[in-house]
Amino acid sequence: MNKKICFITCVNNNKLYEECLKYINNLRVPEGYEIEIKIIKNAKSLTSGYNEGMLSSDAKYKVYLHQDTFIINKNFINDILKIFDKDKTIGMIGVVGAKTLPINAVWWHSNKKYGKVYENRTGEIELLAFNEVEGDFEEVKVIDGLIMITQYDIPWREDIFTGWHFYDLSQCMEFMKRGFKIVIPKQNEPWCIHNCGFIEIKDDYEKYRKIFLNEYPLNKYSSVYDYFYNERQEIISLIESKASRVLDVGCAAGLLGKKLKTERPGTIVYGVEINRDIAQEAEQYLDKVLVGDIYEKINELPDRFFDTIILADVIEHLNVPEVIIKKLKSKLAHNGEFIISVPNFRHWSVIMKILFGDLSYEEAGIMDKTHLRIFTKYIIHNMMKNLNLEVIKISKNVVPLEANQKEILIKLLGAFALDVRSFAADIDTYQYIYKVKPREYLRFSKLTSIIILTLNNYEISKQCIESVLKFTNLPFELIIVDNGSTETQLLEYLKNLQERRDDVKVYFLPENVGYGLGNNFGLLHSVGKYVVFLNNDTIVTPDWLEKLIIDLNMDEKTGLIGPRTNYVSGEQIVNKVNYKNMNELLEFANKWEAVNYREVTETKKLVGFCLLAKREVIEKIGGFDPLFEIGNFEDDDLCRRAYLAGFKLKIADDVFIHHYGSKTFISEKINYDEIMKKNREKYLKKWEVFNEIVKTNYLSIIENFLFIKLVKDREDFGIPENREVLFLALGKNDNNLDETLISKLIKKINENEILVILVDDNQNHEEVEEKLIKAITMAGFTPEDCPDVLLHYSKSYFYDLISLIKLAKACIVIDERTKKWAEVFDKDKVDID
């Protein structure tokens, strides 16, 4: 038996090959085997070089590898021998490849890639990993030419592949033509490093791609290509589990339906396929297949029958897809949906063609010569709107551009004053897959609580509120928490609004409790499935809430989402907005949505000018931390807690609202910079403490840290359960404890009551306590036999104030301020003369 392994390499870089050779010489060689090295220099092509090496060696096993491929698996030879010995029909082994070949013959576009390799393209070694191989190996159709290992000699096609591209795919086809299998082994760790550096796809790449497609055409090698033979797992994953009747328009060989029926027994799948030969294969798997053009066969489909209708890579082949989709709507059962996939005409490959003036059609791909329509997000957006359909989920098949090339292209597009942000989000997407529902089936019955804080600024506050009332078409309750406004015009407007609308609730607080506590107060009175925290210096745009909720629910793990705007710090900013009035704002927002349709960006921080949260987020982490008074960093803190609690945060890229910014700070003459600095220090200290807590590994302590109660309970204040609370709040910034008043009050305390006196922690404790003891004495008691009195020094005054009023049976009224606070919670008032 021949026990020789020959390593064949075409070399034009001696230094690089010396490194390659070091790794080969470091391999473990099984006893009785020998290694042979063949260096091919001055080769006209890889195929001619490999043929020269193959013919000059009598080795049974040959390893064809690039000079920049380093074999790091020291047990490489043993591993390949085991695979070849296990199955003699295995002709070739590779480390990365695909089970099917896309019809454009670019293997890395395949949906079924396997294997792994370390790559060094940018100076840093990175893992390139695809689907994991489950058994000892996975049979594939094609492998990458970085390393190709054979146990049989088959000539390389140097007659037609005279360059450096598609030689590897060609050799795979030649092996399959002769009945040999091609496999990728299970690699716990990659077997190779491909030190390829920056790969430039030159003009002859396209030349050899076309040669390949001509030599190995789809009609002769249909089992290799995935045009008709594709299970489309990414489509199946979007089909609702309860969908029991599915229509696949353009079903091809029916593999999608076959897999669906296998995974979900009992599912009924119909297909429509124009190719009669392929349709016959589909008939083996599907319940019914209509053979012919969808325009002709649509009337043969039952009405109101299908839970899901699939149009995967179909509508671009139709003259007037709108007509077909409109007719197919009548075939959907109640609450049914479409799944539609389309090629993205804004993909970088098309943009490059446009830039170089070459928009010629191809055999396959985005520029497929059979395509009759082109699609972008903008076009899909307008089509769906016109058909009264709504995209509820979107996924992408991505073929990315190299990072440095992408950066150059984005800069080039930016030079033409184009919206490079939307291009950057779009150009890597080869195909969009949309999950679409008729608008009449969208269920927006769940209530949303919209919380707005006001503090004077009548004109701006009114503009915000009126925009919400005008542009919100879903069920909502509007909760307005007024933070101690003094403007008569605003107060009258809010009172009138509450009187004339059942869906508006207004709460008038006597004092400014700040952003966090004001919103927490709103949360106390909210019942919605969703909650929106909305600044009063914003203007929302048409369907803003609907779009936010749809974007939020595209990923069930998302807990918080926010829109984009003109005035904000961080990722949500949209620079260079050009609107000057309300009409222009609405036009801008509409165009912005179309260009960024159903795009979301994952982030770790959202700004609280407009923040939508699921109720379950509030239930898990509570509200805003009262540690941050007035404003700033309470939204950072909430987002961080939500993220650590397992929720994703997203920016709804297709939703734009206007934000004036910091209007309350300006009108109330609050020192923004000072508050920002103060709260930043609090934020940093708080999360330093958390990092220390994490080291303890006590889960309950961590969970308690992440959860902020909207209000404190009896246990937090040390109030016995069997005591009813009489509550007295002294002023936040003054010590107005009146000994005479307190002495009168103490005399009226019953056995089942407790008097709780709230004092700002900044007050002189000794002075306050001396006054209290004097009051107890004046009432005829000693500290030992006095009725229950609790003196609470507060480090978060308004947090404790609101909590204690909510707990109280009655509030002690000593001035107009305490009277108003009692009225906010509709508490009994105790007046002491």
Secondary structure, DSSP 4 states (H G I P E B T S, - for coil): ---EEEEEEEES-HHHHHHHHHHHHTS---TT-EEEEEEEES-SSHHHHHHHHHHT---SEEEEE-TTEEE--TTHHHHHHHHHHH-TTEEEE-SEEESSB-TTS-GGG-S-EEEEEEEESSSSEEEEE-BPP-SSEEEESEE-TTEEEESS-----TTT--SSSSHHHHHHHHHHHTT-EEEEE--SS-SEEE---SPP--HHHHHHHHHHHHHS-TTT-TTTBSSSS---HHHHTTS-TT--EEEEET-TTSHHHHHHHHHSTT-EEEEEES-HHHHHHHTTTSSEEEES-HHHHGGGSPTT-EEEEEEET-GGG-S-HHHHHHHHHTTEEEEEEEEEEEE-TTSHHHHHHHHTT----BSSSTTBTT------HHHHHHHHHHTTEEEEEEEEEE-PPPHHHHHHHHHHHHTTT--HHHHHHHTTEEEEEEEEEEGGG----S-EEEEEEE-S-HHHHHHHHHHHHHH--S-EEEEEEEES---HHHHHHHHHHHHH-TTEEEEEESS---HHHHHHHHHHT---SEEEEE-TTEE--TTHHHHHHHHHHTSTTEEEEEEEESS-SSTTB--S----SHHHHHHHHHHHHHHTTT-EEEES---TTEEEEEHHHHHHHBS--TTS-SSSSHHHHHHHHHHHTT-EEEEEEEEEEEE--SHHHHHTT--HHHHHHHHHHHHHHHHHHHHHHHHHT-HHHHHHHH-B-SS--HHHHT--TT-EEEEEE--SSS----HHHHHHHHHT--TTEEEEEEEETTS-HHHHHHHHHHHHHHTT--TTTSPPEEEEEESSHHHHHHHHHHH-SEEEE-SHHHHHHHHHTT-EEEE--
